[in-house]
Amino acid sequence: MPENTIAFQGAPGAYSDLACRRVFPELRTLPCAAFEDAFAAVRDGRARCAMIPVENSVAGRVADVHHLLPNSGLHIVGEHYERVHHHLLAPKGASLDTVKVVRSHVHALSQCRNIIRELGLQAVVAADTAGAAAEVARLNDPSQAAIASELAGEIYGLQSLRRNIEDAAHNTTRFLILSREEKRVSPGGLVVTSFVFRVRNVPAALYKALGGFATNGVNMTKLESYMVDGFFAATQFWADVEGHPDERPLKLALEELRFFSKELHIFGVYAGHPLRKEVTQVEGD
């Protein structure tokens, strides 16, 4: 049933699958080949919601999502921060002495350089981590291993030769939870508002548009720009701020932004995840 389903991009055992199960253990997960397919599953009513990664503390922004989301027709109803714990997975009977090749997504390989160098492994890029685990299971070769989640190991019958092999202990992926229906939380507590806007193509337009956030004491935790429609002058900005549009500080800031911007669209007003403060805290603050 659609109401008992959550969509994600990737193969079973992907980190998105793991995040879905962590947040919504009561829901059945629906693997989708592409982000567009996960969006469509929600939009068409085949899934209640979708769990979509938007950024990683090591790899940075997840490509395509910021281009696809504004036209998806979906709303952000929550966020989730998932600590990434990579495992070195291999067939039963393999050992650190037998493994010669490791397969995984390019980002996972780059996040585990130390163990790859330590073991002298040949790195082979795969489409995704869970797909690499499935391929290693299919080959059933003790010289082949994959870097993927513990969940992927369980699904594909692989053993973990070494756990938590990521180089950076802070390795965390931020996910957005998307729904067909807009569900804004009430003011109070840690609230995040996500929106996109464009500014007029005149000098100091962005500076003036953002001035209201500074003067009203609104904390902007994310601001990214990207081209739209292939025009260098047509720049769209994605922003996350802490606060509720009905609260005076953010209400005034958004009024000023509307005055200086060509368009403004709010995609979600949702509760901030408990890990938000921890992962956004700058050392020394």
N, C-alpha and C positions, 0 to 999 in steps of 0.2 A: 504494500500500500504506500502511496506517495507520502502520506503524513508520517510514516514510520521510517523515512529514508532521508539520508543526507548525502549530497553529491560532493565529490572531490576530483581533482585532476591527478591522474597517475594510475599505476597498477596497484592491486591489493598489496598491502604492506608498506606503501609509501608513507613518508612522514605526515602527509596530509591525512591519510587513512588513520594513522596513529592519533593525530589531533582530534579527528572526528570521534573516535572511540573514547578518547579521554573526556571530552566535553559532553558528548551525547551517547553514553553507553547503551541507552535504550533504543537507539536508532540503527537501522541497517545502513551500511555504507554502500554508495554507488560509485564505482570507479568510472572515470570518463577520460577519453583519450586526450582532450585538449581543454583549456580553460573555457573556450566558447561552448563546448559540450556541457560542461558543468553548469554554466550560466543558463543554457537552454533547458537543462533538466529541471531547474527551479522555475524558470519562466513558463514552461509548458505544463507544470504541475506534476512532473514525475518524481520530484523530490521536495521535501518541505523547505530545505535550505541548503546552502553550500558552504564549505570551508575552503577558503582561498588564501594561499600565502602571498604576502605583499612585500615583505622585506626580511632580510637575515642580518644578524649583527656582524657577520663576517663577510658574506657575499654581497650585501647591499640590496638594492631594489630588485624585485622579481620582474623580469621583462614582460611586457605586454599587458599586465593587469591594469595599469593606470590608463592605458589607451582603451581597453575593452570595457571597463566598469562604467564610465560615464554614459555609454550607449546600451548598457545591458538591460535597463529597465528594472533593476533590482535595488534594494536598499540595504545599507549596513545596519545590522541589529546587534552586533557584538564583536568583540575581539578576543583573541586567545594568544598567549605567548607560550611557545613550546620549546623547552630545552632540547637541543639536538644531541643525542648520544649515539655516535656511530659505532657499529660492531663490525669486526672482520669475520665474515661468514664463509664457511666452506662445507663441502659434503662430509658426511659421517666418515670417519677414518682418516681424514686429512689432519695435518698438523702444521705448525709454523715452519717446520723443516721441509715439508713437501710443497708448500704453496710457492708459486713462482710468479703468477699473474693475478692482478686485482682489477676488478671491473666496477665502475660506478659512474654516477653523474659527474660532470666536470667539476662542479662546485664541491661535491663530497670528496673527490680526489684531492682538490686543492686544500681542503680543510683537514686532511690527514697526511700531510707531507712527511711528518716526522716518522711515523711508523712505516710508510712506504719506503723511505730512505733507509731506515734501520734494518728492515728485512730484505732490502734490495729487490723489491718487487717491480715488475713491469706493469705500468698503469695503462688500462684500456678504457677509453671513454664510452659510456653507455647512455642511452636516452634518459634513464632515470635510475634511482637506487634500487627500487623494488624490481624493476625489469632486469637489472643486473643480477639480483639474487635469483630470480626465476631462471635466467640463462645458466647460472652456475649450477643450479639444481638439475637442469636438463642435461648439462654436460656430464655431471657426476664424475668429475676429474679432480683428484686430490691436489693437482697443481694450480687449480683455478679457485679464486676467492672473490667475494664481493664486499663492498662497503655499503651497508644498509642498516635499517632499524632492526631491533630485536624482534619486532612483530613480523618483519619480512622473513627472518630466520624461522620463526614458528610456522608461518604459512607454507613455506617452501621446503621445510624439513632439513634445514641447515643447522650446523653447530656454530657457536660463537667461539672463535679461537682467542679473541681478545675483545674486551668491551671498553666503551668510553675512550675510543682512540682519537677523538678530535683533538687538534692542536690547542684550540682556544676553549678554556673552560666556560666562557661566557656565551658560547655558540647558541643562539636563540633565534627562532623564526617567529615572526608575528603573522597571525592569520586574521582575516576578516570573515565574519559570519554574515552571509547574504540571504535575504528573504524577498519574496514577491511583495509583501506588505510592509509598509513603513510602521515601525514600532519604536517610537521615541520614549526614552526613559524620562522620569520626572526629575526636576532639578534637585540637587542635593548629592553630596558625596563626590566621588571622582567621575566626572562625565566627560566624554570625548565627542567633539563635533567634527565631522569630516566634510569637506566641500571642495568644489573646483570653481575657479574663476578665471577670467581673462581681463587684462587691463588695456586701457586705451594706448595706442601706439604714439605716445607723446613723452617727452623727457620727464623723468622723475615720477612717472605714473605708479610704478610698483612701490616706490618709497612712500608716496602719499597714501596709497591704498592700504599699506600695512601699518601706517602710523597710528591708527586707532587701536590696534592691539597693544602697542607699547604704552600709549597714554592711559589705557584703561586696565593695564596690568594683566592682560590675558596671555597665558603661556602658550606659545606656538611650538609644538614639538616636531612638526614636519612641514616642510615647504619644498616642493619639487616642481620643476618646469619641464615641459616637453612640447614639441611642435605639434600642430594639428593641421591636417589637410596638406602637408608638405610645404607649408610656407614658413620661412624663417621668421617673419614678422608676426605671425599668428601664434603666440605662445600661450599655452594654458597652464595654470598652476593648480597643484593639488596641495591642500593644507589640512593638517590636523591641529586642533587647538583643544585645550582643556577648559571646559566650561559649557554651560547650557545656553542656547539662544534666548531663553526666556529670562535669564539672569542679566541684570543691568550691565555689567562690564562687557560681556560678549555681545549683548544686544546693541550697545553703542558702537562697538568695534565693527560689527557687521553693517550697521547703517553707514558708517564712513566708507567701508569697503564697497558697498553698493554704489555710492556716489562716484567713486573713481574707477570702477570696473565696468566692463561691457556686459558681463553676465555673471551670475552667481547661482550655484546650485548646491544645496545641502543634500548629501547622500546618506547621512546617518547621525543620530544623536544617541549614544549608547554608553553603557557603563564601562569604565576603564578596567582593564584586567589588573589583578593584584600585583603582578610582576612588572607593570608599567613603570612605576617609580624606581624600582631596582635597576632595570635595564637601561633607563634613560638618565640615571644619575651619573653625573660627570665626576670622575675621581678628583677629590680635593674640594668639592662643593660642601 
